[in-house]
Amino acid sequence: MGLSSIKNRVLALDFEIDPMAFICQKISMTKIQFDLSGKKVVVTGGASGIGFEITRHFLQAGAHVTIWDLTPDSLAKAASELVQWKSQLTTDSVNVGNRDQVAAAAAKLDRVDVVVNNAGITKDKSFAKMSFEDWDAVIQVNLTGLFNVTKGLLDKMTEAQGKRIINISSVVGLYGNFGQTNYAAAKAGVIGMTKTWAKELGKKGFCVNAIAPGFIRTSMTSAMPAEVLQQMAAKVPVARLGETSDIANAVLFLSSDQAAYINGTVISVDGGLTL
């Protein structure tokens, strides 16, 4: 049905409706669901925050998920909250910045279809106050860790169909941010690796993409004063913070067959923050 037909039908009613708003409402009422049954997924930093929601969405879509996260306690908590999918869930304590730990964890897996590089830390300070240790720690986890994980799992993806590598970057990696020299550099590096891998691995059946989240509501932001959250939301054109599900939905789409021709792209999920 064309726009003119819809508009004519709307005008025939006793009240006026914006035809484009009518169309958008119809689209929003359609819930898109992805079936990832049989897919084997590794999510780093998957025990909390954005990573946890990504894990939950994959489990709901039928995938088997292995969470790699740092501490056994956080993994145990995540497993208890995801108990309804326990037959689809595996956890392993892994420091992604440690190549030996990554190699040992990778050796336990037979095949991997999707890798989501989500693990990350922050040690924010202005450049003048940032120590060498602050720099090294963030680069080791957020950039070198991503390299370690993808390198360690690449051979596990040889036989996979619809091979996907999805790297969680940040709008900070695109535009920088005061007090985050280390974090911004790492996240910009993530984008550079994403585009390079897309070129190198595309001919081998991989699609490699990045997601750049904006201000996302997590347990960390929930502890902030209300006025700070309001100030953050006021900077976003859609006038709200993002939800972890906003990022998870983007990850699921990039993992699906519907995204088979998307490669080397950075998707900003930020409510228009970077416009």
C-alpha positions as CSV (number, residue, x, y, z in Angstrom):
1,M,0.0,0.0,0.0
2,G,1.5,3.4,-1.0
3,L,1.6,6.5,1.1
4,S,-1.1,8.2,-1.0
5,S,-3.5,5.3,-0.3
6,I,-2.8,5.4,3.4
7,K,-3.3,9.2,3.4
8,N,-6.6,8.9,1.6
9,R,-7.9,6.3,4.1
10,V,-6.8,8.5,7.0
11,L,-8.5,11.5,5.6
12,A,-11.7,9.5,5.3
13,L,-11.8,9.3,9.1
14,D,-13.6,11.8,11.3
15,F,-10.3,13.0,12.8
16,E,-7.0,14.0,11.4
17,I,-3.9,11.8,11.8
18,D,-0.4,12.6,10.5
19,P,0.0,9.8,7.9
20,M,3.8,9.4,8.6
21,A,3.1,9.1,12.3
22,F,0.5,6.5,11.4
23,I,3.1,4.5,9.4
24,C,5.7,4.8,12.2
25,Q,3.2,3.5,14.7
26,K,2.4,0.5,12.5
27,I,6.2,-0.2,12.2
28,S,6.8,0.1,15.9
29,M,4.0,-2.4,16.6
30,T,5.9,-5.0,14.6
31,K,8.4,-6.8,16.9
32,I,11.4,-8.2,15.0
33,Q,12.6,-11.4,16.4
34,F,15.9,-13.2,15.5
35,D,16.3,-17.0,15.5
36,L,19.9,-17.8,16.3
37,S,19.3,-21.4,17.3
38,G,22.4,-23.5,17.0
39,K,24.8,-20.5,16.9
40,K,27.7,-20.6,19.3
41,V,28.6,-17.2,20.7
42,V,31.4,-15.8,23.0
43,V,30.6,-12.6,24.8
44,T,33.5,-11.0,26.7
45,G,32.6,-9.0,29.7
46,G,29.2,-10.7,29.5
47,A,28.5,-11.0,33.2
48,S,27.2,-7.5,33.8
49,G,26.0,-4.3,32.2
50,I,25.7,-4.1,28.5
51,G,27.5,-7.5,28.1
52,F,24.9,-9.2,30.4
53,E,22.0,-7.8,28.3
54,I,23.8,-9.0,25.1
55,T,24.1,-12.4,26.6
56,R,20.5,-12.5,27.6
57,H,19.3,-11.5,24.2
58,F,21.4,-14.2,22.5
59,L,20.0,-16.8,24.9
60,Q,16.4,-15.7,24.2
61,A,17.2,-16.1,20.5
62,G,18.2,-19.7,21.0
63,A,22.0,-19.4,20.8
64,H,24.5,-21.1,23.1
65,V,26.6,-18.4,24.8
66,T,29.9,-18.6,26.6
67,I,30.6,-15.7,28.9
68,W,34.2,-14.7,29.4
69,D,34.5,-12.4,32.4
70,L,37.1,-11.6,35.0
71,T,35.8,-12.7,38.4
72,P,34.1,-16.0,39.4
73,D,31.7,-14.1,41.6
74,S,30.3,-12.0,38.8
75,L,30.0,-15.1,36.6
76,A,28.2,-17.0,39.3
77,K,25.8,-14.1,39.8
78,A,25.1,-13.9,36.0
79,A,24.5,-17.6,35.8
80,S,22.0,-17.5,38.6
81,E,20.1,-14.7,36.9
82,L,20.1,-16.6,33.6
83,V,19.3,-20.0,35.1
84,Q,16.3,-20.6,32.8
85,W,18.8,-20.9,30.0
86,K,21.3,-23.0,31.9
87,S,21.5,-25.6,29.1
88,Q,22.6,-22.9,26.7
89,L,25.1,-21.1,28.9
90,T,28.7,-21.7,29.8
91,T,30.9,-19.4,31.8
92,D,34.7,-19.1,32.2
93,S,36.9,-16.7,34.2
94,V,39.2,-15.0,31.7
95,N,41.3,-11.9,31.8
96,V,41.2,-10.9,28.2
97,G,44.5,-9.0,28.6
98,N,46.3,-12.2,29.5
99,R,47.1,-14.2,26.3
100,D,47.7,-17.5,28.2
101,Q,44.3,-17.3,29.9
102,V,42.6,-16.5,26.5
103,A,44.4,-19.5,24.9
104,A,43.4,-21.8,27.7
105,A,39.7,-20.7,27.5
106,A,39.7,-21.0,23.7
107,A,41.0,-24.5,23.8
108,K,37.8,-25.6,25.6
109,L,35.6,-24.5,22.7
110,D,35.0,-26.6,19.6
111,R,33.4,-24.0,17.3
112,V,32.5,-20.3,17.5
113,D,30.1,-18.5,15.1
114,V,29.9,-15.1,16.8
115,V,32.4,-13.2,18.9
116,V,31.3,-10.1,20.8
117,N,34.3,-8.1,22.1
118,N,32.6,-6.2,24.9
119,A,35.1,-6.4,27.9
120,G,36.4,-3.0,29.0
121,I,37.5,-0.9,31.9
122,T,37.9,2.8,32.6
123,K,40.5,4.8,34.5
124,D,39.5,8.3,33.8
125,K,41.8,11.3,34.5
126,S,42.8,14.4,32.6
127,F,45.9,13.9,30.5
128,A,48.1,15.9,32.8
129,K,47.0,13.7,35.8
130,M,46.9,10.3,34.0
131,S,49.6,7.9,35.1
132,F,51.4,5.5,32.9
133,E,49.7,2.7,34.9
134,D,46.3,4.2,34.0
135,W,47.2,4.2,30.4
136,D,48.6,0.7,30.3
137,A,45.7,-0.9,32.2
138,V,43.0,0.5,29.8
139,I,44.9,-0.2,26.6
140,Q,45.8,-3.7,27.8
141,V,42.1,-4.7,28.4
142,N,40.2,-2.5,25.9
143,L,42.5,-2.8,22.9
144,T,45.1,-5.6,23.4
145,G,42.4,-7.7,25.0
146,L,40.2,-7.4,21.9
147,F,43.2,-8.5,19.8
148,N,44.0,-11.4,22.1
149,V,40.4,-12.7,22.1
150,T,39.8,-12.4,18.3
151,K,43.3,-13.9,17.5
152,G,42.7,-16.8,20.0
153,L,39.2,-17.6,18.6
154,L,39.9,-17.1,14.9
155,D,40.7,-20.8,14.2
156,K,37.6,-21.8,16.0
157,M,35.5,-19.9,13.4
158,T,36.9,-21.7,10.3
159,E,34.0,-24.1,9.9
160,A,31.3,-21.7,11.1
161,Q,28.6,-20.3,8.8
162,G,27.7,-16.7,9.0
163,K,30.8,-15.8,10.9
164,R,30.5,-12.5,12.9
165,I,32.9,-10.4,14.9
166,I,31.2,-7.5,16.7
167,N,33.4,-5.1,18.6
168,I,31.9,-2.7,21.2
169,S,33.6,0.7,20.7
170,S,32.1,4.0,21.9
171,V,31.2,7.4,20.7
172,V,34.2,8.5,22.6
173,G,36.3,6.6,20.1
174,L,34.8,8.7,17.3
175,Y,34.9,12.2,18.9
176,G,37.1,12.0,22.0
177,N,36.1,13.0,25.5
178,F,37.7,15.1,28.3
179,G,39.5,13.0,30.9
180,Q,39.5,9.8,28.7
181,T,42.7,9.9,26.7
182,N,43.3,6.2,27.4
183,Y,39.7,5.1,26.8
184,A,39.2,7.2,23.7
185,A,42.5,6.0,22.2
186,A,41.6,2.3,22.9
187,K,38.0,2.7,21.4
188,A,39.4,4.5,18.4
189,G,41.8,1.6,18.0
190,V,38.9,-0.8,18.1
191,I,37.3,1.0,15.1
192,G,40.6,0.8,13.2
193,M,40.9,-2.9,13.9
194,T,37.3,-3.4,12.9
195,K,37.7,-1.8,9.5
196,T,41.0,-3.6,8.9
197,W,39.6,-7.0,9.8
198,A,36.6,-6.4,7.6
199,K,38.9,-6.0,4.6
200,E,41.1,-8.9,5.5
201,L,38.5,-11.4,6.6
202,G,35.6,-10.5,4.4
203,K,36.7,-12.9,1.6
204,K,36.8,-15.7,4.2
205,G,33.1,-15.4,5.1
206,F,33.4,-13.0,8.0
207,C,31.4,-9.8,8.7
208,V,33.2,-7.6,11.1
209,N,31.5,-4.5,12.5
210,A,31.6,-2.2,15.5
211,I,28.9,-0.6,17.7
212,A,29.6,2.8,19.3
213,P,27.2,3.2,22.3
214,G,26.4,6.7,23.6
215,F,25.1,7.4,27.1
216,I,23.7,4.1,28.3
217,R,21.8,3.5,31.5
218,T,23.6,0.8,33.6
219,S,24.0,0.0,37.3
220,M,26.9,2.5,37.3
221,T,24.9,5.4,35.9
222,S,22.0,4.5,38.2
223,A,24.2,5.5,41.1
224,M,24.7,9.0,39.7
225,P,22.7,12.0,41.1
226,A,19.4,12.6,39.2
227,E,20.5,16.0,38.1
228,V,23.6,14.6,36.4
229,L,21.5,12.0,34.6
230,Q,19.1,14.8,33.5
231,Q,22.0,16.8,32.2
232,M,23.3,13.8,30.2
233,A,19.8,13.1,28.7
234,A,19.4,16.8,27.8
235,K,22.4,16.4,25.4
236,V,20.8,13.6,23.5
237,P,18.3,14.6,20.7
238,V,15.9,11.8,21.7
239,A,16.0,13.3,25.3
240,R,16.8,10.1,27.2
241,L,19.6,7.8,28.0
242,G,19.9,4.6,26.1
243,E,19.1,1.2,27.6
244,T,21.4,-1.8,27.5
245,S,18.7,-3.5,25.3
246,D,19.3,-0.9,22.7
247,I,22.9,-2.1,22.3
248,A,21.9,-5.8,22.5
249,N,19.3,-5.4,19.8
250,A,22.0,-3.9,17.5
251,V,24.3,-6.8,18.3
252,L,21.7,-9.4,17.5
253,F,20.9,-7.7,14.2
254,L,24.5,-7.7,13.2
255,S,24.7,-11.4,14.1
256,S,21.7,-12.4,12.0
257,D,21.4,-13.5,8.4
258,Q,19.7,-10.2,7.7
259,A,23.0,-8.4,8.2
260,A,25.0,-10.6,5.9
261,Y,26.1,-7.7,3.6
262,I,27.1,-5.3,6.4
263,N,30.8,-5.3,6.9
264,G,33.3,-2.8,8.2
265,T,30.6,-0.5,9.6
266,V,30.4,1.4,12.8
267,I,26.9,1.8,14.1
268,S,26.4,4.6,16.6
269,V,23.6,3.7,19.0
270,D,23.5,7.0,20.8
271,G,20.1,8.6,20.2
272,G,21.7,11.2,17.9
273,L,24.3,12.4,20.4
274,T,27.0,12.7,17.8
275,L,25.0,14.6,15.2
